[in-house]
């Protein structure tokens, strides 16, 4: 069997496919599924899926694998490997992929720029075997089967999932506590893996959430896990994929907040919420909690949703502002982030992605 080298994101996708994180997918997409997902956010058989999970190769690798039925993919950095069965090699239109997934061809969008760096061919194939080495953050890196069992043992029937790529500020905590009023427990699962510069470092996110859960939310109400997955910054389409993934982990509810998985001004703040108006809940398999922006009310001294606060009383804040405080070596106001959590970030040697 022939062997090719792949990057960390590719081998992580293979593991996610093997463990059911990307169900109903069973492997890297064949051409019929690839184009179906681009055009209608569904596999060729009609099952819902919003972003193609693909493995790209260059022209030389495509010739090397010509007429092969199987291939072993290996990541040399980690030693992890997988076997793809019944492979199909096909070329693809990068402009079409970028336009359909991201709604733009502007390479200022990090997801678009990533597509144009890909090889000119894709390999489709089912995951036949997988050997994992050097598992990322193993103490928090659960499989869908493991989280379902944890929820069962805890007696949680309604589980709300919280997606993030940031450290928790008090706006996030407000959303989490609000959602918990409708659920037995919350599964906080930040994305760890490849991100754009100026995003928060993975370790920093994990340390910050350890403080939040242990000191403020409580382990009886919150489970922390990580989701090894690169961010696409695909806005609405990525929100759908994130919801389907949390369904696979056994969650019954999923929070979609303002500008979910967005970047810059490529999507309107509510685009990721509005896309779910087009998808029947019974098909999605998870209930979407569309929650608005959280602000601090200067009059009451409490956090609330933007629509519940008079304009002259609103104080807005965001993860971007927290990054600015870090860069400027300043302490943020206590209505922005808990001092105990900011202390963890401030003392980290490299809190932001270079």
C-alpha positions as a Markdown table, in Angstrom:
| # | Residue | x | y | z |
|---|---|---|---|---|
| 1 | Unk | 0.0 | 0.0 | 0.0 |
| 2 | Unk | 1.3 | 3.4 | -0.9 |
| 3 | Unk | 1.8 | 6.1 | 1.7 |
| 4 | Unk | 1.6 | 9.9 | 1.6 |
| 5 | Unk | 2.4 | 12.6 | 4.2 |
| 6 | Unk | -0.3 | 14.9 | 5.5 |
| 7 | Unk | -0.5 | 17.8 | 7.9 |
| 8 | Unk | -1.8 | 17.9 | 11.5 |
| 9 | Unk | -5.2 | 19.2 | 10.4 |
| 10 | Unk | -5.7 | 16.4 | 7.9 |
| 11 | Unk | -4.8 | 13.7 | 10.3 |
| 12 | Unk | -7.0 | 15.3 | 13.0 |
| 13 | Unk | -9.9 | 15.3 | 10.5 |
| 14 | Unk | -9.3 | 11.6 | 9.9 |
| 15 | Unk | -9.5 | 10.9 | 13.6 |
| 16 | Unk | -12.7 | 13.0 | 13.9 |
| 17 | Unk | -14.2 | 11.0 | 11.0 |
| 18 | Unk | -13.2 | 7.7 | 12.6 |
| 19 | Unk | -14.6 | 8.6 | 16.0 |
| 20 | Unk | -18.0 | 9.9 | 14.8 |
| 21 | Unk | -17.3 | 13.6 | 15.5 |
| 22 | Unk | -18.4 | 14.4 | 11.9 |
| 23 | Unk | -21.3 | 11.9 | 11.6 |
| 24 | Unk | -22.9 | 11.2 | 9.2 |
| 25 | Unk | -19.6 | 11.4 | 7.3 |
| 26 | Unk | -17.5 | 8.2 | 7.2 |
| 27 | Unk | -14.5 | 9.6 | 5.4 |
| 28 | Unk | -13.1 | 12.4 | 3.3 |
| 29 | Unk | -15.8 | 13.4 | 0.8 |
| 30 | Unk | -16.1 | 11.8 | -2.6 |
| 31 | Unk | -16.7 | 14.2 | -5.5 |
| 32 | Unk | -20.5 | 13.6 | -5.6 |
| 33 | Unk | -20.8 | 14.5 | -1.9 |
| 34 | Unk | -18.3 | 17.4 | -2.2 |
| 35 | Unk | -20.3 | 19.2 | -4.8 |
| 36 | Unk | -23.6 | 18.4 | -3.1 |
| 37 | Unk | -22.4 | 19.9 | 0.1 |
| 38 | Unk | -21.2 | 23.0 | -1.7 |
| 39 | Unk | -24.5 | 23.5 | -3.6 |
| 40 | Unk | -27.1 | 22.5 | -1.0 |
| 41 | Unk | -25.4 | 21.8 | 2.4 |
| 42 | Unk | -26.3 | 18.1 | 2.1 |
| 43 | Unk | -24.5 | 14.9 | 1.1 |
| 44 | Unk | -25.6 | 13.2 | -2.1 |
| 45 | Unk | -28.0 | 11.0 | -0.1 |
| 46 | Unk | -29.7 | 14.1 | 1.4 |
| 47 | Unk | -28.2 | 14.0 | 4.9 |
| 48 | Unk | -27.4 | 17.4 | 6.3 |
| 49 | Unk | -23.8 | 18.6 | 6.3 |
| 50 | Unk | -22.5 | 22.1 | 5.7 |
| 51 | Unk | -18.7 | 22.3 | 5.2 |
| 52 | Unk | -16.7 | 19.8 | 3.0 |
| 53 | Unk | -14.2 | 17.7 | 5.0 |
| 54 | Unk | -11.5 | 17.2 | 2.4 |
| 55 | Unk | -8.0 | 16.0 | 1.9 |
| 56 | Unk | -6.0 | 17.9 | -0.7 |
| 57 | Unk | -3.0 | 16.7 | -2.6 |
| 58 | Unk | -0.8 | 18.1 | -5.3 |
| 59 | Unk | -0.4 | 16.9 | -8.9 |
| 60 | Unk | 2.6 | 14.7 | -8.2 |
| 61 | Unk | 0.8 | 12.9 | -5.4 |
| 62 | Unk | -2.3 | 12.4 | -7.6 |
| 63 | Unk | -0.1 | 10.7 | -10.2 |
| 64 | Unk | 1.7 | 8.7 | -7.5 |
| 65 | Unk | -1.7 | 7.3 | -6.4 |
| 66 | Unk | -3.2 | 6.8 | -9.8 |
| 67 | Unk | -5.2 | 3.5 | -10.0 |
| 68 | Unk | -4.7 | 2.8 | -6.2 |
| 69 | Unk | -7.7 | 1.6 | -4.2 |
| 70 | Unk | -6.2 | 2.3 | -0.8 |
| 71 | Unk | -3.7 | 4.7 | 0.7 |
| 72 | Unk | -2.1 | 5.2 | 4.0 |
| 73 | Unk | -1.9 | 8.8 | 5.2 |
| 74 | Unk | 0.7 | 9.7 | 7.9 |
| 75 | Unk | 1.5 | 12.8 | 9.9 |
| 76 | Unk | 5.2 | 12.7 | 10.5 |
| 77 | Unk | 5.1 | 15.2 | 13.4 |
| 78 | Unk | 2.7 | 13.1 | 15.6 |
| 79 | Unk | 3.2 | 9.6 | 14.1 |
| 80 | Unk | -0.5 | 9.2 | 13.7 |
| 81 | Unk | -1.7 | 7.4 | 10.6 |
| 82 | Unk | -4.9 | 6.2 | 8.9 |
| 83 | Unk | -5.9 | 4.1 | 5.9 |
| 84 | Unk | -8.4 | 5.3 | 3.4 |
| 85 | Unk | -10.3 | 2.7 | 1.5 |
| 86 | Unk | -12.0 | 2.8 | -2.0 |
| 87 | Unk | -10.3 | 6.1 | -2.8 |
| 88 | Unk | -11.3 | 8.6 | -5.5 |
| 89 | Unk | -9.0 | 11.3 | -6.7 |
| 90 | Unk | -10.6 | 14.3 | -8.4 |
| 91 | Unk | -9.8 | 17.9 | -9.2 |
| 92 | Unk | -11.9 | 20.8 | -7.9 |
| 93 | Unk | -12.7 | 24.4 | -8.5 |
| 94 | Unk | -11.2 | 26.5 | -5.7 |
| 95 | Unk | -13.2 | 29.6 | -6.6 |
| 96 | Unk | -16.5 | 27.6 | -6.4 |
| 97 | Unk | -15.5 | 26.1 | -3.0 |
| 98 | Unk | -14.6 | 29.5 | -1.6 |
| 99 | Unk | -17.6 | 31.2 | -3.0 |
| 100 | Unk | -20.1 | 28.6 | -1.7 |
| 101 | Unk | -18.6 | 28.0 | 1.7 |
| 102 | Unk | -17.5 | 31.5 | 2.6 |
| 103 | Unk | -19.6 | 33.7 | 0.3 |
| 104 | Unk | -16.6 | 35.5 | -0.9 |
| 105 | Unk | -13.4 | 35.2 | -3.0 |
| 106 | Unk | -11.6 | 37.9 | -0.9 |
| 107 | Unk | -8.3 | 36.4 | 0.3 |
| 108 | Unk | -8.5 | 38.7 | 3.3 |
| 109 | Unk | -10.8 | 36.0 | 4.7 |
| 110 | Unk | -8.5 | 33.4 | 6.3 |
| 111 | Unk | -10.7 | 30.5 | 5.1 |
| 112 | Unk | -10.6 | 31.7 | 1.5 |
| 113 | Unk | -6.8 | 32.2 | 1.7 |
| 114 | Unk | -6.5 | 28.6 | 3.0 |
| 115 | Unk | -8.5 | 27.2 | 0.1 |
| 116 | Unk | -6.2 | 28.9 | -2.5 |
| 117 | Unk | -3.2 | 27.3 | -0.8 |
| 118 | Unk | -4.6 | 23.8 | -1.2 |
| 119 | Unk | -3.3 | 21.3 | -3.7 |
| 120 | Unk | -5.2 | 21.0 | -7.0 |
| 121 | Unk | -6.7 | 17.6 | -6.2 |
| 122 | Unk | -8.8 | 16.0 | -3.5 |
| 123 | Unk | -8.9 | 12.4 | -2.2 |
| 124 | Unk | -12.2 | 10.9 | -1.2 |
| 125 | Unk | -12.2 | 7.7 | 0.8 |
| 126 | Unk | -13.6 | 6.0 | 3.9 |
| 127 | Unk | -11.5 | 5.7 | 7.0 |
| 128 | Unk | -10.6 | 2.0 | 7.3 |
| 129 | Unk | -8.0 | 2.1 | 10.0 |
| 130 | Unk | -6.6 | 4.7 | 12.4 |
| 131 | Unk | -3.7 | 4.8 | 14.8 |
| 132 | Unk | -3.4 | 7.8 | 17.0 |
| 133 | Unk | -0.3 | 9.0 | 18.8 |
| 134 | Unk | 0.3 | 12.1 | 20.8 |
| 135 | Unk | -3.3 | 12.9 | 21.5 |
| 136 | Unk | -3.8 | 16.6 | 22.1 |
| 137 | Unk | -4.9 | 17.6 | 25.6 |
| 138 | Unk | -5.9 | 14.0 | 26.4 |
| 139 | Unk | -7.5 | 14.7 | 29.8 |
| 140 | Unk | -10.2 | 16.9 | 28.1 |
| 141 | Unk | -10.3 | 15.3 | 24.6 |
| 142 | Unk | -13.4 | 13.2 | 24.8 |
| 143 | Unk | -15.0 | 11.1 | 22.0 |
| 144 | Unk | -18.7 | 11.4 | 21.3 |
| 145 | Unk | -19.2 | 7.9 | 22.9 |
| 146 | Unk | -17.4 | 9.1 | 26.1 |
| 147 | Unk | -19.4 | 12.3 | 26.5 |
| 148 | Unk | -22.7 | 10.4 | 26.0 |
| 149 | Unk | -21.7 | 8.0 | 28.8 |
| 150 | Unk | -20.7 | 10.9 | 31.1 |
| 151 | Unk | -24.0 | 12.7 | 30.5 |
| 152 | Unk | -25.8 | 9.4 | 31.3 |
| 153 | Unk | -23.9 | 8.9 | 34.5 |
| 154 | Unk | -24.6 | 12.5 | 35.6 |
| 155 | Unk | -28.3 | 12.0 | 34.9 |
| 156 | Unk | -28.3 | 14.9 | 32.5 |
| 157 | Unk | -31.2 | 14.7 | 30.0 |
| 158 | Unk | -30.9 | 18.3 | 28.6 |
| 159 | Unk | -27.4 | 19.3 | 27.8 |
| 160 | Unk | -26.5 | 22.6 | 26.3 |
| 161 | Unk | -23.3 | 23.0 | 24.3 |
| 162 | Unk | -21.2 | 26.1 | 24.3 |
| 163 | Unk | -18.8 | 26.7 | 21.4 |
| 164 | Unk | -15.9 | 29.1 | 21.7 |
| 165 | Unk | -12.4 | 29.9 | 20.5 |
| 166 | Unk | -11.9 | 32.5 | 23.2 |
| 167 | Unk | -11.2 | 32.8 | 26.9 |
| 168 | Unk | -14.4 | 33.3 | 29.0 |
| 169 | Unk | -15.4 | 36.9 | 29.7 |
| 170 | Unk | -18.4 | 37.8 | 31.8 |
| 171 | Unk | -20.6 | 38.1 | 28.7 |
| 172 | Unk | -19.9 | 34.4 | 28.0 |
| 173 | Unk | -20.6 | 33.5 | 31.6 |
| 174 | Unk | -23.9 | 35.3 | 31.4 |
| 175 | Unk | -24.9 | 33.3 | 28.3 |
| 176 | Unk | -23.8 | 30.0 | 30.0 |
| 177 | Unk | -25.8 | 30.7 | 33.1 |
| 178 | Unk | -28.9 | 31.8 | 31.1 |
| 179 | Unk | -28.7 | 28.6 | 29.0 |
| 180 | Unk | -28.4 | 26.5 | 32.2 |
| 181 | Unk | -31.8 | 27.6 | 33.3 |
| 182 | Unk | -33.1 | 25.4 | 30.4 |
| 183 | Unk | -30.8 | 22.5 | 30.9 |
| 184 | Unk | -29.4 | 20.0 | 33.4 |
| 185 | Unk | -25.8 | 20.8 | 32.5 |
| 186 | Unk | -23.6 | 22.6 | 30.1 |
| 187 | Unk | -20.8 | 21.1 | 27.9 |
| 188 | Unk | -18.2 | 23.8 | 27.3 |
| 189 | Unk | -16.1 | 22.7 | 24.3 |
| 190 | Unk | -13.7 | 25.3 | 22.8 |
| 191 | Unk | -12.0 | 24.6 | 19.5 |
| 192 | Unk | -8.3 | 23.8 | 19.9 |
| 193 | Unk | -6.0 | 23.7 | 16.9 |
| 194 | Unk | -5.1 | 25.9 | 14.0 |
| 195 | Unk | -6.4 | 29.5 | 14.4 |
| 196 | Unk | -5.7 | 32.9 | 12.9 |
| 197 | Unk | -3.1 | 35.2 | 14.5 |
| 198 | Unk | -4.3 | 37.2 | 17.5 |
| 199 | Unk | -6.8 | 34.4 | 18.6 |
| 200 | Unk | -6.2 | 33.1 | 22.1 |
| 201 | Unk | -3.7 | 30.3 | 22.8 |
| 202 | Unk | -5.2 | 26.9 | 23.4 |
| 203 | Unk | -3.5 | 26.4 | 26.8 |
| 204 | Unk | -4.7 | 29.9 | 27.9 |
| 205 | Unk | -8.3 | 29.0 | 27.0 |
| 206 | Unk | -8.1 | 25.7 | 29.0 |
| 207 | Unk | -6.5 | 27.3 | 32.1 |
| 208 | Unk | -9.1 | 30.1 | 32.1 |
| 209 | Unk | -12.0 | 27.7 | 31.8 |
| 210 | Unk | -10.6 | 25.5 | 34.6 |
| 211 | Unk | -10.9 | 28.6 | 36.9 |
| 212 | Unk | -14.4 | 29.5 | 35.7 |
| 213 | Unk | -15.8 | 26.0 | 36.3 |
| 214 | Unk | -14.0 | 25.2 | 39.5 |
| 215 | Unk | -14.6 | 28.5 | 41.2 |
| 216 | Unk | -17.8 | 29.8 | 39.7 |
| 217 | Unk | -20.0 | 27.5 | 37.6 |
| 218 | Unk | -19.3 | 24.2 | 39.5 |
| 219 | Unk | -18.4 | 20.8 | 38.2 |
| 220 | Unk | -21.9 | 19.5 | 39.0 |
| 221 | Unk | -23.3 | 21.8 | 36.3 |
| 222 | Unk | -20.5 | 22.0 | 33.8 |
| 223 | Unk | -18.3 | 19.6 | 31.8 |
| 224 | Unk | -15.3 | 20.9 | 30.0 |
| 225 | Unk | -13.9 | 19.3 | 26.9 |
| 226 | Unk | -11.9 | 20.3 | 23.9 |
| 227 | Unk | -12.7 | 20.0 | 20.2 |
| 228 | Unk | -9.5 | 19.5 | 18.1 |
| 229 | Unk | -10.6 | 21.2 | 14.9 |
| 230 | Unk | -9.3 | 24.1 | 12.9 |
| 231 | Unk | -11.5 | 27.2 | 12.6 |
| 232 | Unk | -12.8 | 27.9 | 9.1 |
| 233 | Unk | -14.4 | 31.3 | 10.1 |
| 234 | Unk | -17.3 | 30.3 | 7.8 |
| 235 | Unk | -20.0 | 32.1 | 9.8 |
| 236 | Unk | -23.4 | 30.5 | 9.0 |
| 237 | Unk | -22.2 | 27.3 | 7.5 |
| 238 | Unk | -19.8 | 26.7 | 10.3 |
| 239 | Unk | -22.5 | 27.3 | 12.9 |
| 240 | Unk | -24.5 | 24.5 | 11.3 |
| 241 | Unk | -21.4 | 22.2 | 11.4 |
| 242 | Unk | -20.7 | 23.1 | 15.0 |
| 243 | Unk | -24.3 | 22.3 | 15.9 |
| 244 | Unk | -24.2 | 18.9 | 14.1 |
| 245 | Unk | -20.9 | 18.0 | 15.9 |
| 246 | Unk | -22.4 | 18.8 | 19.3 |
| 247 | Unk | -25.4 | 16.7 | 18.5 |
| 248 | Unk | -23.0 | 13.9 | 17.9 |
| 249 | Unk | -21.5 | 14.4 | 21.3 |
| 250 | Unk | -24.9 | 13.9 | 22.8 |
| 251 | Unk | -26.0 | 17.5 | 23.5 |
| 252 | Unk | -29.7 | 18.5 | 23.1 |
| 253 | Unk | -29.2 | 22.3 | 22.9 |
| 254 | Unk | -26.6 | 24.5 | 21.2 |
| 255 | Unk | -26.0 | 28.2 | 21.8 |
| 256 | Unk | -25.5 | 30.3 | 18.7 |
| 257 | Unk | -24.6 | 33.8 | 19.7 |
| 258 | Unk | -23.8 | 37.0 | 17.9 |
| 259 | Unk | -21.4 | 36.6 | 14.9 |
| 260 | Unk | -20.8 | 32.9 | 15.5 |
| 261 | Unk | -17.6 | 31.7 | 13.7 |
| 262 | Unk | -17.4 | 35.0 | 11.9 |
| 263 | Unk | -14.4 | 37.1 | 11.0 |
| 264 | Unk | -14.0 | 40.7 | 10.2 |
| 265 | Unk | -17.2 | 42.1 | 8.5 |
| 266 | Unk | -17.8 | 39.2 | 6.1 |
| 267 | Unk | -21.1 | 38.2 | 7.8 |
| 268 | Unk | -23.8 | 40.1 | 9.5 |
| 269 | Unk | -24.0 | 39.6 | 13.3 |
| 270 | Unk | -27.2 | 37.5 | 13.0 |
| 271 | Unk | -26.3 | 35.5 | 9.8 |
| 272 | Unk | -25.3 | 32.4 | 11.8 |
| 273 | Unk | -28.6 | 32.5 | 13.6 |
| 274 | Unk | -30.8 | 33.1 | 10.6 |
| 275 | Unk | -29.5 | 30.1 | 8.7 |
| 276 | Unk | -31.2 | 27.8 | 11.2 |
| 277 | Unk | -34.6 | 29.2 | 10.1 |
| 278 | Unk | -34.1 | 27.2 | 6.9 |
| 279 | Unk | -33.4 | 23.9 | 8.6 |
| 280 | Unk | -36.1 | 21.8 | 10.4 |
| 281 | Unk | -35.2 | 21.1 | 14.0 |
| 282 | Unk | -36.1 | 17.4 | 13.7 |
| 283 | Unk | -33.5 | 17.1 | 10.9 |
| 284 | Unk | -30.9 | 19.0 | 12.7 |
| 285 | Unk | -31.3 | 16.8 | 15.8 |
| 286 | Unk | -30.4 | 19.6 | 18.3 |
| 287 | Unk | -32.3 | 22.6 | 19.5 |
| 288 | Unk | -30.7 | 26.0 | 18.7 |
| 289 | Unk | -30.7 | 28.7 | 21.4 |
| 290 | Unk | -30.3 | 32.0 | 19.5 |
| 291 | Unk | -28.9 | 34.4 | 22.1 |
| 292 | Unk | -28.1 | 38.1 | 21.6 |
| 293 | Unk | -25.2 | 40.3 | 22.5 |
| 294 | Unk | -24.5 | 40.7 | 26.2 |
| 295 | Unk | -23.8 | 44.2 | 27.6 |
| 296 | Unk | -23.2 | 45.7 | 31.0 |
| 297 | Unk | -25.9 | 48.0 | 32.3 |
| 298 | Unk | -24.2 | 51.0 | 33.9 |
| 299 | Unk | -27.4 | 51.9 | 35.9 |
| 300 | Unk | -28.1 | 48.5 | 37.5 |
| 301 | Unk | -24.5 | 47.3 | 37.6 |
| 302 | Unk | -25.5 | 44.0 | 36.0 |
| 303 | Unk | -25.1 | 42.2 | 32.7 |
| 304 | Unk | -28.0 | 41.7 | 30.4 |
| 305 | Unk | -29.0 | 41.2 | 26.8 |
| 306 | Unk | -28.5 | 44.2 | 24.5 |
| 307 | Unk | -32.3 | 44.5 | 23.8 |
| 308 | Unk | -33.0 | 44.7 | 27.6 |
| 309 | Unk | -30.9 | 47.8 | 28.2 |
| 310 | Unk | -31.5 | 51.4 | 27.4 |
| 311 | Unk | -29.0 | 52.7 | 24.8 |
| 312 | Unk | -27.5 | 55.4 | 27.2 |
| 313 | Unk | -26.9 | 52.7 | 29.9 |
| 314 | Unk | -25.1 | 50.1 | 27.7 |
| 315 | Unk | -21.4 | 49.4 | 28.0 |
| 316 | Unk | -20.3 | 47.0 | 25.3 |
| 317 | Unk | -17.2 | 44.8 | 25.5 |
| 318 | Unk | -15.7 | 41.9 | 23.6 |
| 319 | Unk | -12.9 | 39.4 | 23.3 |
| 320 | Unk | -11.2 | 41.9 | 21.0 |
| 321 | Unk | -11.1 | 44.5 | 23.7 |
| 322 | Unk | -9.6 | 41.9 | 26.1 |
| 323 | Unk | -6.9 | 41.2 | 23.6 |
| 324 | Unk | -6.2 | 45.0 | 23.5 |
| 325 | Unk | -5.9 | 45.0 | 27.3 |
| 326 | Unk | -3.4 | 42.2 | 27.1 |
| 327 | Unk | -1.3 | 43.8 | 24.4 |
| 328 | Unk | -1.3 | 47.1 | 26.3 |
| 329 | Unk | -0.5 | 45.4 | 29.6 |
| 330 | Unk | -3.6 | 46.9 | 31.2 |
| 331 | Unk | -6.1 | 45.4 | 33.6 |
| 332 | Unk | -9.7 | 45.5 | 32.2 |
| 333 | Unk | -12.7 | 46.7 | 34.3 |
| 334 | Unk | -14.2 | 44.0 | 36.5 |
| 335 | Unk | -17.5 | 44.1 | 34.5 |
| 336 | Unk | -15.5 | 42.7 | 31.5 |
| 337 | Unk | -13.8 | 39.6 | 32.9 |
| 338 | Unk | -13.3 | 38.1 | 36.4 |
| 339 | Unk | -9.9 | 39.2 | 37.9 |
| 340 | Unk | -9.2 | 35.5 | 38.7 |
| 341 | Unk | -9.5 | 34.6 | 35.0 |
| 342 | Unk | -7.6 | 37.6 | 33.7 |
| 343 | Unk | -4.8 | 36.8 | 36.1 |
| 344 | Unk | -4.4 | 33.4 | 34.4 |
| 345 | Unk | -4.2 | 35.1 | 31.0 |
| 346 | Unk | -1.9 | 37.9 | 32.0 |
| 347 | Unk | 0.6 | 35.5 | 33.6 |
| 348 | Unk | 0.7 | 33.2 | 30.6 |
| 349 | Unk | 3.9 | 33.7 | 28.6 |
| 350 | Unk | 2.2 | 33.7 | 25.2 |
| 351 | Unk | -1.6 | 34.2 | 25.6 |
| 352 | Unk | -2.2 | 35.1 | 21.9 |
| 353 | Unk | -1.5 | 33.2 | 18.7 |
| 354 | Unk | 1.5 | 34.7 | 16.9 |
